[in-house]
Every structure is written in structure tokens, then in C-alpha cells.
């Protein structure tokens, strides 16, 4: 049986249909030129709906990437402009196509530093960030190449540090840096790959293009650059990359949405605006899978930050994520967003499958690992949860949210000393991340360090965590015996509830802190009715420990599918 695979050094890569058919035709004519007309007649003659030039160029790019080849420095697949293609090496067909050269997958860690915007226009900043994202996205799809995440590398945007210093902090073996300069309707992008140990240049290139179609520009250049990196570090297998084919306006909206959700998405306004940008993208390009995944992620976060009721947010996230997967099943982010949406409504087994598929599709997807860690914590697999988040931190060691989440999971596992140390280290990374201080305050409350807890809550409140801090204070007042103030928080929390989001879970924790068990169970049952997003914490939340010996708690676990 013939399979659409490349086998190299024992590693197999499945090719899409058209690139594989092109390779098969080239193998039938070893060392000979196969003309574009021959390819058209053989592969596209019956498909009147496809633009032949775009289709062929896209398929050749995918084949070249799978071969680890470069158009500008071809070793394997030669292009004869406007005429055809020739395979320059002998490849023996068998049940699968076996490459003549063996591959030694590198273990190199590569960091793509934020490209500098030298255009003199700050409004074009998102284009530089978008090009950075495109390169990272292309690189993370290269198996055996370890790519440090954008979250960690964005810390070095405009940083005045030497490359060796940055490499040491990121534990990177090589750094890719570059700049974008726009002049009228043209743009020049320069990149260089630097060895972290010797500080020597491994490779440098400059690309100048018409700016008109930003999507095609970023697609083309990111793939060209991605094809060069493994060749310069070591020979490795390169998997075919997903190819976008959308208009400039759609992609610009998508980039703006990603910029907001990844850089300032921790406040209400930015998250809502990011959602609007993603929706604009799919309005312009109805088959833009990545934009649908962005919509799904935005709705998941809307439930997390209590901007929408969990059921409503989950339904919208599921719809968008499924649309993305329908268009392209290989979008890791879509599977991760779908997994979280399913977890919000307690469809545990389905959620696990989506998280696992997301990570299998892209092992460097730290959002998928972070959310999967939360899932594992929710179902009681604490050790596995910590292992997942530690792997995410290894991928993005300087990510504030990943480090803060690790402290949060230590807190949930009752490893309070480790949690305290982790929160302290996270603050050193970023003193302006409200969630770290909120979680640290909750930790101090459990330890009976009430003054320290209040100080942490005040810092979190100053950074914008008003509603969440208020509810945490309510629990603190309860366990500290300040009953009147705890009841005041219950009333204020209800008043501040947004967009119909339930405050039932938060109210239940305050009553638990007060020791009023019947009231706590009444509100927890209401939280079940409302499908509060925080119900995913039910199995492990230290604030509910006073209730766990009560038979009513077991019935609650049964209601949400967590009794086993």
C-alpha cells in the first residue's frame, strides 16, 4: 500500500495530497525537468475552481518545507523560473518515499526576538509583532526544534540587553532577531540567526517586498525563514505548514486581536476589543480558521473573567472552535479552546480529548498545556497537573501567567511553601500582574497571615482586580471573624456582578469562611444551577475544606461529574 509519507532517519512526515502527488511525478522523471504545464494537466486539469498558479506555488512551498529545502538556496528541489521543477537528488520510492540523506533531529532551543519596527509609525507596531508571530508559528511546527514562546520573548521588546545575556536568561541555543522598515508601498525585513554561545552569526538575510498584501507577505517570508533555520542549526524533518489564503483586511484584524489578547487581554476592555477584531476577521474571510480559534479563546476568557455567564460563553466558544476545526483540524489553538469550553460545562472526557489533541498537534502550545493543567487539577490528578504546567514553564520560562498558574496549582495542592516561593519569583518577573497578588493573598489567608493577605489584595486592587479581590476579601473577613464586613462584601459582590454572571460560588466561599455551612451549601447548589465557571475548582479549592466532610459535598461532586 502506498502512503503519502516521507521517512527520514526513522521519522515519518505525512504530506498533503497535492505536494505528495507533485513529488511522485518528480520521482517518475529523476533528474529531469517537469514543466508547470505537465503538472497542471496531471494534477489540476479537472479542478476549474482553483487558481493554478496559487495552488502550485503553495504546494511547492509545502513540499520544499517537508524536504527541508529552500527556494533561494536549493539543495534538493530546483526551480526553473516560469518553466518547471527538477529533483536534484536520487530518492528511492518504496511503500513510502525514503529520503536519501539521514536526519539527526536537533535539540536546539531557538528564541525569536520581537522584530523591531523602524518605520517611524507606532500605529504599524502590530505588523512587526505579526511578523514575529508568523515566524514563531512556522517554527513551532518543525518537529524536534524547541521554540521558546512568544510570551517569554516579548519581554525583550525594546530591551537594552546583549544577545548573550538574553540567551542565558531564556536558556536559548540560538536567537533570531530582525527589523521591519516601511518606505511608502514597500517593506524591507532583515533577519539574522545568532549562535548564543559564540555570539557568531549563523545566517542573515534581507527581504524586500511590496506591502500591498500583508497576508501573503507574512506567509511567504515566515515560511522562507522557517525553512532556513533548521538547515543552519542541523538537518531536521520539516512538517508541512498550514497555508493561509485570506485578504489583508482580515489578517490585519486577526493580528490586532491576537496582540490585544496576548498583551493586554487581562482587562475587560481589551478582551472585548480583541473579540471584535477576531469577528471582523471572519466577517472579511469566512474560512479563516485561526480567527475562529481566536474568537473561541476570547469567549473562554470571558467566562474566566466573569464578563459572560459560563454557559453562554461556553456555547459561543464551542461554536467558534468547532467552525475552526471544521475548516482545518490541525489548528492546535482551536482544540485547546474547545477543550476549555467543554470543561466549563463539565463535559470532562470530551474536554480531555481536545486538550490532548491540541498538545499532540503542537507540543509547544503553552495555552493548551496551561488549560490542560487546570483540567487535570479539576478532576483530581494533581501530580499530572503540576507536571503539565512545569512543562509549559520550560517552554516559556519567563511567562508571567504560566509562572503564576504554577503557584496557583501548588496552592490548590496544599503545597503552600512551594506556592509562596513561586509567587515571590513571579512578582520578580512582573510587578504589575494583578492575578499573582490575588493568588498570593488567598495563600496567606489559608496560612492565617491575615495582614499579609490584606496587603497582597490591596496591591491586586491597585492593578485592576477589583471584583475578584473583593470576593477574596469576603472569605478573609469570614475566617478572621469579621462577620459584618463579610456580609457587606456579599452585598457589594452582588451589586458589581457583570452581564448576568453568577456570584453564587463566591458567595458560598464567604459563607464557608464564616462557618455557616447550610448557607454555603445553599449557594453552592445555586452555583451548580448557574454553572459558575469557578465550579471547576470544586474538587480542590482550599476555601471549601470546611465543607468536605459533609455528605452534601459528595452530592455536589456527583452533580458536576467529579464524584469518582
N, C-alpha and C positions, 0 to 999 in steps of 0.2 A: 504494500500500500504506500502511495506516495504522499508525503506530508509537506506542508508549507513551512518548513523549518530550516534554519541554519544551525549547524552543530559545530562548535569550536571549543577545543580543549575540554570536551565533556559537557559543555554548557549549550543549551538549546534556546534558540530565539524563534518565535513564530512570526512569520511575515504576513502582512495584509495580502489580500488576493492579488491585486494588480502588481505590486512590486515583485511578488514571487513569480508571477507569470512573465514579467519582463526578464527576470533572472533566468528563468527556464529557457526563454527564447535566445538569450545571450549564450547560454551553455550549449545550445544546438549549433552555434556558429562560433566556436572558440577562436579568439584572436582576430575575428572578422568584424567589420563594421555592420551593425544592424541599424538600418535607417529609421528615421522617425516615421516615414510613410509605411514601412513594414510593420512597425509597432502599432500604428493606427489601424491598419487593415486587420491585424491579428487580434488586437485587444479591444479596440473601441468601435469597430465598424457598425455594430448593431445598437450602439448607445448614442442616440441623437440628442439626448438631454444633457450631455456632459461636454464642457468646453475641453477639447482635446489637448490644447497646449497647457492649460492649467492642470488638467488631470495627469498628463505625462510628466510635467515638471515636478508635481507633488509626489508622484510615485517614484521617480528617480531619486528625489531627496530622501525619501524613506529608505530606499534600497541602499543608497550611499551610506546613510547613518547605520544601517544594520551591518554593513561591511566594515564600518569604522573608517570610511574613506572621506576625502574632502574634494570638492569640485576644484578648488583653487590649487591644491597640492595632491593631485590624484596619484594613487599607487595602484588601484585596482580597476576602477571604472573610468574609462577615458571618455570625455565629451568632445565630439566634433561639432562645433557650433553650427546650428541650423541644418545639420545633416544627420547625425545619429550618435551611436554609442558603441564602445568596444570594451570587452572584458580583457584586461591586460595580463591576467594570471590564469593558470590552469586550475579549474575547480572540478573535482570528480563527483558527478551525480551518483547517488545511491538511493536508498529509501528516503534519506534526507540529504540535503546538499551539505557536503562537508568542506569547510574551508581548508585550504592547503597549509595555512600558517596556524600554528598553535597560539593559544591566547593565555596569557598569565594575568588574571584579574588583579588589578592593583588594590591596595587597601588605603590609598591616599585620601586624606581629608582635604577637601577644597572649599574655600570660602570665596563667595562672590561679593566683593565690597560694593556699596551703593555707588552707582555711576554718578559722577559729578555733572551738574548742569552748568555749562559755560555759556549758555545762550543769553544771559543777562536779563532773563524774564522769569520771575518766580512763578508765574502762572503756568509755565511749561515744566514745572518741577515733576509733575506726575508722569511726564513722558520718560524722564530719566529713571524714575522708580519703576515704571512699567517695563522698560528695557531690562533693568536689573531682575525683575520678577520673571520675565520671559527666559532669560539665560538660566536662572535657577531652576525653573520648571523644566527646561530642556535637559539640564544636567542630572536632576534627581531621577530621571527615567533611564539613566545609564546604570545597569546593574554593577555592583561591586565598587562603584565610585561613591564615596561618602561625602555628601554635600551638606555643609553647615547651613542651617535655615536662615531665611531672610530676617526672622525676628531677632536673631543674635547679631547678624551682620549690620542691621540698620542702626545699631548702637553707634557704629563708627561713621555715620553720615556726618561729614564736615569735621570729623575728629582730627586733632593735630597730634597724631601718634605715628611713629615709624612703622613700616610694614613688618619688620621682625617682631616688634612689640605686639602688634595686633595679632600676628600669627601665634605668638606664645599664648596670649590670652584666649584665643579661640581654639588652641591646640590644632592648628591647621598645618598641613604639609605644603600647601601652595595657595596663593592668593590671586584672584583675578580682579584687577581694577581697571577703571576706564573713565571716559568722559564723553559727553554729548555736546556738540556745538551746532547751533542752528544759524544759518545765514540765508535769509529770505525763504525760498522754497526748497532749499537743500539742507541736509543734515549730515554731519560727519561724526562717526562714532569710532573712537580709538579704544583698544583694549590691550592689556598685557598680562601675561601669566608670570608670576614671580615665585621662585623657589624660596620657601620660608626659612630654610636653614642657611643657605649660602647667600640669599638676597640677590641671586642672579636671575636675569630674565630668561625664561624658558621659551617664550614666544610673544610676539607683539604683532598687531595688525591694525590697519585703519580702513574703514569702510565709508564711502560717500554715496549717498543715495538721494533721490527726490523724496521730499517729505510727504507728498500727497496722500498716499495710502499708508497710514501709520501701522495698520494691522499687518499688511504684507511686509512692511519694513521690519517690524519686530519679529515676525515669524521667520523670515528669511535669515536675518542676522543671528538670531538666537540659535538656530539650527546649525548655521555655519560655525559659530563659535563653539557650540557644544560638540561638534564633530572633531574640532581641533584639540580640545582639552585632553581626552584620553590618549590621543596619539602622542601628545607631548609628555604625558606622565608615564604611560605604559600602554601597551596594546590591551584593549579590553573589548568585550562584547558591547555593542550599542543597540539597544532596542529601538524599534521604530517609534517616532514621536507622533503624538496626536497633532493633526494639522487643522488650524482654524481657517475659516474662509468667510469672514464677515466684514461688513463695511466699517469704515474708520470711525464713524459716529458711535456705533455700537461698542466697539472696542475701547474707545476713549471713555465712555460711560462706565464700562466694566472696570477699567483701571482706576477711575476715581472712586468707585465703590470699594474696591479692594484696599485702596490707600486709606480710606476712612475707617474701614472695619479693622484694619491691622494696625493703624497708627493712633487713631483717636476714637475707636469704636467702643470705648468703655464709658462714654457718656450718652445720654438719651438722644440728644440732637444728632450727633454724628452717626449713631446706629440707624436712626430713621432715614437720614440723608443717604447713607450707604444703600439701604434697601431701595430707595427711589432710583438711585443710579443703576443698580442691577436691573430693575424693572424697565428703565429706559433702554438698557442694552438689549433685552429680549424683545422689546417692542420694535426696535430697529432691525433685529436679527432673530427671528423666531426659532432658529435652530442652534443658538449659542449655548451649548451645554454648560460651559463654565459659569456663565452668568446665572443660569437657573440654579446651579450649585451655590452661588453666592447668595441668591435670594433665600434658599433653604437655610443656609448658615445664619443669615440675618434674623430669620424668624425663630430659629433655635435660641439665639442670643436674646431675642425679645422676651422669651419665656424666662430665661435665666435672670434678666434684669427687671422682671415684673412690668414690662411695657405692654404685654398682652397676656390674657389668660392662657394657661398651658395647653388646654385642649385646642383652642383656636390657633395658637402659634404652631402646635404640632401638625394640625391639619394642613396649614399653609406650607409648612416646611416639607411635609411628606409629598404634597402635590408638586412642588418645585423640584425636589430631589428626584422624584420618580420621572419627571419630564427630562431632567438632565441624563439620567441613566438610560431612558428610552432612546435618546439621541446618541449617547456614547457610554457604554458600560464601563469604559476604562477610566472614567473620571473619579479618582480616589475621593476627592472632596465631597462629591455627591453622595457616595456611600456612607461617609462619616456623618454628614448632615442628616441623612435618612436614619442612621442608627440612633442619633441623639433624639430625633423627633419621635421615634418608636419608643425609646426609653422613657420619654416624658409621659407617655400614656401606658406604661407598664407592659409593653409587648416585648418582654425580656429576651426570649430566644431569637426572635427576628432581629432585634437590635444587635445582639452579639454577632450574628452572621454578617450584618452590614459593616460593623466595625472591623471584623476580621478580614473581610474582603477589601475594605479601604486600605488596611495596612499591607495586605498582600500585594495590592496594586502599586502602592508607593510606601515602602518601609520608612521613608523619611518624612511622611506626613505626620507632623507632631500634633496637629489638632486632633487627628484621628486617634493617636496614642493617648492624648490627654483625656479625650472624651471616653475612650475605652477604659481608661483607668477609673474614671468616675463610675462607669457601668459596673466594673468588677467590684468596686467598693460597695455599690448599691446592693449587689447580690451576695455580698459577704465573702468575696475572695480577696481578702486584704493584701496578702503577700503578692499575689499576681498584680494587683492594682499598683502597689508601690514599685514593682519591677517595671511595669509599663511606663510609669511617669519618670522613673530613673533613666529608662532608655530614651525617652523624649528629651530629657535634660542633657544626655550625652550628645544627642544630635544638635541641640541648640543650648549650649551651656550658659549663655548669658540672657536667655529669655526670662523676663521678669514673671510673666504669667505661669510659665512652666515651673519655675522655682517656687513661686507662691503656692501653686497647686500641690507640689510635693509636701510642703509644710502643712497644708490643709489635710492631706491624706494621712500624714503622721499624726495629726491632731485627732482625726477620726479613728485611727488605730490605737489611740490612747498612748502613743509614744511621745509623751509631752516634752521630754527633754530634747529629743531629736527635732520635734516641731519648733521649739523655741530657737534652737540653733539655726534651723533652716530659715525661719522668718527673719532672724537677725542678718543672715547672709543675704537674703533677698532685698532687704532695705538698703544694704550697701550697693546693690546693683542699681536701685532706683528708689529715691526717697519720695517719689510723687505717685506711687501706685497705691490707691486707697484700699484695695482689697487686702493687701498684705497687713496693713494696720488693723483692719476689721477682724481678720482671722486671728491675728496675734492677740487682739483684745479678748476674743472668745476663748483662746487658750488660757490667758491669765485668769479669766473668770472661773474656769474649771479648776485652776490651781489655787483658787482662793486669794489671788493677788488683785484685790479689787481696785486699789489706787492705780496700779499699773494698767489695768484693763481700761479704766476711765481715760487715762492719758492716751492710750492707743486709739480709743474710739474718737477722742477729740481730734487727733491727727487725721483719722479717716474722714471725719465730718468736714474738716477744713479742705479736704481734697475732693469733696463732692459726693461722699457716700451717705447722704442724709437719711433716707428711708431705712436702708439696711442697718445703719448704725443705731438708729432709734429703736429698732426691734431688738437688737442685741443688748442695748442698754436696759430694755424692759426685763429681759431674763436676768441680767446682772442685778437689777434692783430687787427682783424676786428672791434670788438666793442670798442677797445681802440683808433681807428682812425689811426693805423699804417698800412696804405694801402700797402705800398711797401713790408713790411715784411710779410703781409698776403698773397700777391701774390707769394712771394718767397716760402712760405710753400706749396701752391698749387702745384707748380712745383716739389718741393722736395718730396711731398707725392706721386705724380705720379711715380717718379723715384724709390721710395722704395717699391712700390706695389709688393706683392709676389704672385707667382703661378697664375697669371691671376686674382687675387682678384680685384674687382672694388673699386675705390676710389671715386665713384660718390657721395655717401651720405656725406662723409666727406667734399668733395669739396663744396657741396651745403650748408653745415652749415657755411663754411668760407664765402661764398658769402652772406649768410643771416646775418652774423656778420658785413659784410661790408655795409649792407643795399642795396645790388644790387639784387633786387627781381627777375628780369627777368632771370638773370644768375642762381640764386638759384633754380628757378623752372625748368630751363632747365636741371640742374644737378640732381634734384630730379626725374624728369621723366626718366633720364638715369639710376638712381638708381633703379627705378621700372623695367626698361627693363633688368637690370643686376641682379635683385632680390638680392640686397645688404642685408646682414644679419642685418644691422642697421635699415632697413625699419620697423622692428618690434617696433622701438621706435617712429614711425611717429606720433602717436596719442598723445604722451605726452612729447616729447623732448623739454625742455625749449629753446634750441638753435634755434628752428624753430618758436618761438612765434610771431616774426615779420611778419610771412607769413600767419598766421591762419585766418585772416580776409579776405584774398583774395579768390575769388571763385575758383581759380585754386587749392587751397589747398583741397577743398571739392572733386574736381575731382580726386586728388591723393588718398584721402582716399577711394574713390569708387574703384579705380584700385586695391588696396590691400585688399578690402573686409572689410574695417573698417568704412564705412560711417554711419552705424546705431549707 
